[in-house]
Amino acid sequence: MGDMTDYDRIAIKLLGYSPGTKTQRAVALYLRPEGATTAEVTVINGGPYLNCLKEVEAKGHTVRKWTVIGPSGRPVTAYKIELEGTTNAANVSPGHREHRVTDPSKQASAPNGKTPTFNSRSLSGAELLALESFIECTVADRRPSSGASNYKGIASGSVFNLLKLHDAALARKIGTRSELVRLAQEMGYSIHAYPSGLGLRGSGIRETIDLKDAKVRGAADTHQ
């Protein structure tokens, strides 16, 4: 079946779809932080497979909907699956869910830039899976571009800021960059610390998040 992404694993293990089916592949695409357009899913599956979105909602999760301009210059519809517990909308009754025509990457942050304090140790299994998938994709995608840097991995502050854009509610629940670092370390990601300048809010330490050790070695092997 080829290599599975973390979104494939969520679709299979958490949502119960059969591995390798077109429905499972469609769900995995709609689970991505940026979601997927009907055109993207159709290219891979031969159809948009929108029925799977209704099934996911029936399981108690949320589906976001918005419009983007496709490669042809015409509007196309995009969808994003948000797992229960990762957004406030997950608390809405499944029979009364709202399809917001908005881009989830532009969700507003907390008022006045203040981040509410939550106990991230209470993250649900779905939230932990979503967080691990996000960290994996973000670090893997951006890591090659950091090759010219003396730093290993991606700055933890950058990862946390991207999480705020992709899933504002999950970022608020985690609360702080340092808490994100702690969670990433518990998941097995490599954390590197470097001296940094002291600012008004700086600690003098710059932390980066890198791939898990085995994957770092694999990535190095492919570039030799």
C-alpha positions in Angstrom: 0.0 0.0 0.0 3.0 2.2 0.2 4.1 4.5 3.0 1.3 5.8 5.2 1.2 9.4 6.5 0.1 10.3 10.0 -3.2 11.4 8.6 -3.7 7.9 7.1 -3.1 6.4 10.5 -5.6 8.7 12.1 -8.2 7.8 9.5 -7.6 4.1 10.1 -6.9 3.9 13.8 -9.1 6.7 15.2 -11.9 7.0 12.6 -12.1 3.3 11.6 -11.6 3.4 7.8 -10.2 0.4 6.0 -6.6 0.9 5.0 -5.9 1.7 1.3 -9.5 2.4 0.3 -10.4 5.5 -1.6 -12.6 6.7 1.3 -9.7 6.3 3.7 -7.4 8.3 1.4 -10.0 11.0 1.1 -10.4 11.3 4.8 -6.6 11.5 5.3 -6.5 14.4 2.8 -9.3 16.3 4.5 -7.5 15.8 7.9 -4.5 17.8 6.8 -3.9 21.1 8.5 -4.7 22.9 5.3 -7.6 20.6 4.5 -8.1 19.6 0.8 -10.1 20.9 -2.1 -12.6 18.7 -3.9 -10.3 19.1 -7.0 -7.3 17.7 -5.1 -9.2 14.7 -3.8 -10.7 14.1 -7.3 -7.3 14.0 -8.9 -6.3 11.2 -6.5 -9.6 9.3 -6.0 -11.5 10.0 -9.2 -14.2 11.8 -7.1 -14.5 14.2 -4.1 -15.9 11.5 -1.8 -18.0 14.0 0.2 -20.0 11.2 1.8 -17.1 10.5 4.1 -17.4 14.0 5.5 -21.0 13.3 6.6 -19.8 10.1 8.2 -17.1 11.9 10.1 -19.6 14.4 11.4 -21.9 11.6 12.5 -19.0 10.3 14.6 -19.0 13.7 16.5 -16.3 15.6 14.6 -16.4 18.9 12.8 -16.0 19.7 9.1 -15.1 23.2 8.0 -15.9 24.5 4.5 -14.6 27.4 2.5 -14.0 28.5 -1.1 -10.7 29.0 -2.8 -9.6 29.7 -6.4 -8.4 26.6 -8.1 -5.6 26.1 -10.7 -8.1 26.8 -13.5 -9.0 30.2 -12.0 -12.4 29.0 -10.9 -13.7 28.8 -7.3 -13.5 25.3 -5.7 -14.6 24.2 -2.3 -12.2 23.1 0.3 -12.9 21.1 3.4 -11.1 20.4 6.7 -11.9 17.7 9.3 -11.3 18.9 12.8 -11.3 16.1 15.3 -13.4 16.2 18.4 -11.7 18.0 21.3 -9.3 20.0 19.1 -11.7 23.0 18.6 -14.6 24.6 20.4 -16.9 23.6 17.6 -16.4 20.0 18.7 -18.8 20.7 21.6 -21.7 21.5 19.3 -24.3 18.8 18.8 -23.4 16.8 15.7 -26.9 17.4 14.3 -26.4 21.2 14.5 -22.9 21.7 13.2 -22.1 24.9 11.3 -20.2 24.8 8.0 -18.3 28.1 8.2 -17.1 29.5 4.9 -13.8 30.6 6.2 -10.2 29.7 5.8 -9.1 27.8 9.0 -5.6 29.2 8.5 -6.9 32.6 9.4 -8.6 31.8 12.7 -8.4 34.6 15.2 -6.1 34.4 18.2 -7.3 35.1 21.7 -8.4 38.6 22.5 -5.6 41.1 23.1 -3.1 38.4 22.3 -3.4 36.9 25.7 -3.3 33.1 25.8 -5.7 31.4 28.3 -4.0 28.9 30.6 -5.0 25.2 30.2 -3.7 22.0 31.6 -2.3 20.4 28.5 -1.8 17.1 30.4 -5.6 16.7 29.8 -5.2 16.6 26.0 -7.4 13.9 24.5 -6.1 11.0 22.5 -7.4 12.7 19.3 -5.7 16.0 20.3 -2.4 14.2 20.9 -2.6 12.4 17.5 -3.4 15.7 15.8 -0.5 17.5 17.5 2.0 14.7 16.7 0.8 14.7 13.0 1.2 18.5 12.9 4.7 18.5 14.4 5.8 15.7 12.2 4.6 17.4 9.0 5.8 20.8 10.0 9.3 19.8 10.9 9.7 17.4 8.0 8.5 20.0 5.5 10.7 22.8 6.8 13.8 20.9 7.9 15.4 20.7 4.4 15.3 24.5 4.1 17.3 24.8 7.4 20.3 22.9 6.1 22.4 26.1 5.8 21.8 27.0 9.4 23.9 26.0 12.4 20.7 25.0 14.1 19.3 21.5 14.0 15.5 21.3 13.5 13.0 24.1 13.5 12.7 26.9 16.0 10.0 25.9 18.6 8.5 29.4 18.5 8.0 29.0 14.7 6.3 25.6 15.2 4.0 27.1 17.9 3.1 30.1 15.8 2.2 27.8 12.9 0.1 25.7 15.2 -1.8 28.8 16.2 -2.7 29.4 12.5 -3.6 25.8 11.8 -5.5 24.9 15.0 -5.9 28.0 17.2 -8.0 26.1 19.8 -5.4 23.4 20.3 -2.6 26.0 20.5 -4.6 27.8 23.2 -5.1 24.6 25.1 -1.4 23.9 25.1 -0.9 27.4 26.2 2.8 28.2 25.8 5.8 27.4 23.5 7.6 25.7 26.4 4.7 23.4 26.9 4.7 22.5 23.3 8.4 21.7 23.6 7.7 19.4 26.6 5.0 17.6 24.7 7.1 17.2 21.6 9.9 15.8 23.8 7.6 13.3 25.4 6.5 12.2 21.9 10.1 11.4 21.1 11.1 14.4 19.1 14.7 15.6 19.4 14.9 19.0 21.3 18.1 21.1 20.9 19.0 24.1 23.0 21.3 26.9 21.8 22.5 30.1 23.4 20.5 33.2 22.3 20.3 36.9 23.0 18.4 38.1 26.0 15.4 40.2 25.3 12.6 41.7 27.4 11.0 38.2 27.5 13.9 36.1 26.3 15.5 33.3 28.4 18.8 33.4 26.6 18.1 29.9 25.2 16.8 29.0 21.7 15.1 25.7 21.5 14.5 23.8 18.3 12.3 20.7 17.5 13.8 18.1 15.3 12.6 14.8 13.9 12.7 11.7 16.0 16.2 10.2 16.1 15.5 7.3 13.7 13.9 9.6 11.1 16.8 12.1 11.4 19.2 9.3 10.5 17.0 8.2 7.6 16.8 11.8 6.3 20.6 12.1 6.5 21.0 8.8 4.6 18.9 10.0 1.7 21.1 13.1 1.2 24.4 11.3 1.1 
